[in-house]
Amino acid sequence: MPDSAETKAAAAAQTAATSAGKTAAKAAEKVAVQATKVKESARHLEKSAVAVERSSDAQLESAIRRTELAADRTVLAAERTYSAWVRTGLAALAGGVGARALLESRLPDFLVRLTGSVLIVFSLFCFVAAVWRQLQPAVPPPRPDTPRLPPALLVGLNGLLGLAAGAALVEIWIGRAG
C-alpha cells in the first residue's frame, strides 16, 4: 500500500508541476503581451515627442515673426502720427492766413491779427511736435523690416513749413492790409 500512496503523491506532484508549468506559461505569455504593448507605447510616445518638438519650433518661429510684424506696425503708426501732426499744422496755418482775409472787414484789426497769429503759432507748435514725436519715440521698436523716415527729411520738411508759418506771421503783423 505504501506503493500506492507514493504513486498518488508522485501523480499529485506531477499534476501540481504541470499546473504550475501551465500557470507559469500563462504568466510568461501575459508578460510578453504587456512587453509588446509597452514597446508600442514607447514608439507612440517617441512619435508624439517629435511632433511636439516640431510644433514648438513652429510656435517659436511664429512668435518671432509676430514680433517683427509688430515692430513694422509700430513704425507705420508713428508715421501716421507724424502725418497727423503735419496735417493739423497745415490746417492751422491755412486757417491763420485765411482768418485775415475772411475777418478783415468784420472784426477790429487787432482781433483779426491776434486770431491769425494764434493759429499760425499753433501750426508752428504742430510742426515742431511732429518732428520731436517722430525722432523721440517712447519705446524704440525691435528691428523692423520697414525703414523709418530719414531724420534729415523730417527736419528739412518741417523746417520749410516752419519758415512758411513764420513768414505768414510776419505778413499778418507787418504786411499791408487789404
C-alpha positions in Angstrom: 0.0 0.0 0.0 2.8 2.3 0.6 3.5 2.0 -3.0 0.1 3.2 -3.9 0.4 6.3 -1.6 3.7 7.1 -3.2 2.3 6.7 -6.6 -0.6 9.0 -5.7 1.8 11.5 -4.2 4.0 11.4 -7.3 0.9 11.8 -9.5 -0.2 14.7 -7.4 3.2 16.3 -7.6 3.3 15.8 -11.3 -0.2 17.3 -11.6 0.9 20.2 -9.5 4.1 20.7 -11.5 2.1 20.5 -14.8 -0.4 23.0 -13.3 2.4 25.3 -12.1 4.0 25.0 -15.6 0.8 26.0 -17.2 0.4 28.9 -14.8 4.0 30.0 -15.4 3.4 29.7 -19.2 0.3 31.8 -19.0 2.1 34.4 -16.8 5.0 34.4 -19.3 2.5 34.9 -22.1 0.9 37.8 -20.3 4.3 39.4 -19.7 5.2 39.0 -23.3 1.9 40.7 -24.3 2.5 43.5 -21.9 6.1 43.9 -23.1 4.7 44.3 -26.7 2.2 46.9 -25.5 5.0 48.8 -23.7 7.1 48.8 -26.8 4.2 50.1 -28.9 3.5 52.8 -26.3 7.2 53.8 -26.3 7.1 54.1 -30.1 4.0 56.2 -29.9 5.5 58.4 -27.3 8.6 58.9 -29.4 6.5 59.9 -32.4 4.5 62.3 -30.2 7.7 63.8 -28.8 8.9 64.5 -32.3 5.6 66.1 -33.2 5.6 68.3 -30.1 9.2 69.4 -30.8 8.2 70.4 -34.4 5.2 72.2 -33.1 7.3 74.0 -30.5 9.8 75.1 -33.2 6.9 76.4 -35.4 5.4 78.3 -32.5 8.8 79.9 -31.8 9.3 80.9 -35.4 5.7 82.3 -35.5 6.3 84.3 -32.3 9.5 85.8 -33.8 7.7 86.8 -36.9 4.8 88.3 -35.0 7.3 90.4 -33.1 8.8 91.6 -36.3 5.4 92.5 -37.7 4.5 94.3 -34.5 7.7 96.4 -34.9 6.6 97.2 -38.5 3.1 98.2 -37.3 4.8 100.5 -34.6 6.9 102.3 -37.3 3.9 102.8 -39.5 1.8 104.0 -36.6 4.5 106.5 -35.7 4.5 107.8 -39.3 0.7 108.1 -39.3 1.0 110.2 -36.1 3.7 112.3 -37.7 1.4 112.9 -40.7 -1.5 113.8 -38.4 0.7 116.5 -36.7 1.8 117.9 -40.0 -1.8 117.8 -41.4 -3.0 119.7 -38.3 -0.3 122.2 -38.6 -1.1 122.9 -42.3 -4.7 123.3 -41.4 -3.9 125.8 -38.7 -1.5 127.6 -41.0 -4.2 127.9 -43.7 -6.7 129.0 -41.0 -4.4 131.6 -39.7 -3.7 133.1 -43.2 -7.4 132.8 -44.2 -8.5 134.4 -40.9 -7.0 137.7 -42.0 -8.7 137.6 -45.4 -12.1 136.5 -44.1 -12.3 138.5 -40.9 -10.6 141.8 -42.0 -13.8 143.7 -42.8 -15.8 142.1 -40.0 -13.7 142.5 -36.8 -11.3 145.1 -35.5 -7.8 144.8 -37.0 -6.1 143.8 -33.7 -8.5 140.9 -33.2 -8.0 139.7 -36.8 -4.2 139.8 -36.3 -4.5 138.0 -32.9 -6.7 135.3 -34.3 -4.4 134.7 -37.3 -1.3 134.8 -35.0 -2.7 132.2 -32.6 -3.5 129.8 -35.4 -0.1 130.3 -37.0 1.8 129.8 -33.7 -0.2 126.7 -33.2 0.9 125.5 -36.6 4.5 126.1 -35.6 3.9 124.1 -32.5 2.4 121.2 -34.6 5.4 121.2 -36.9 7.9 121.1 -34.0 5.9 118.4 -32.2 5.7 116.3 -35.3 9.5 116.1 -35.6 10.0 115.7 -31.9 7.4 112.9 -31.7 8.9 111.1 -34.7 12.6 111.4 -33.6 12.0 110.6 -29.9 9.7 107.5 -29.8 8.6 106.5 -26.3 9.8 102.9 -26.7 12.0 102.1 -29.7 10.6 99.2 -31.6 12.6 96.0 -32.1 14.4 95.8 -35.5 11.5 96.4 -38.0 11.6 95.3 -41.7 10.0 98.7 -42.6 12.6 101.5 -42.8 11.9 104.7 -40.8 11.7 108.1 -42.4 15.1 109.8 -42.6 15.5 112.4 -39.8 17.1 114.9 -42.3 13.9 114.7 -44.4 11.7 115.3 -41.3 13.7 118.2 -40.1 14.1 119.7 -43.5 10.4 119.5 -44.5 9.1 120.8 -41.2 11.8 123.5 -41.2 10.4 124.7 -44.5 6.9 124.6 -43.1 8.0 126.5 -40.0 9.6 129.2 -42.3 6.3 129.4 -44.2 4.4 129.8 -40.9 6.9 132.4 -39.7 6.6 134.3 -43.0 2.8 134.2 -42.7 3.0 135.5 -39.1 5.2 138.4 -40.2 2.8 139.1 -43.1 -0.1 139.3 -40.7 1.6 141.8 -38.4 3.8 143.8 -40.8 2.2 143.3 -44.2 -0.2 145.8 -45.8 -3.8 145.4 -45.1 -6.4 144.9 -47.8 
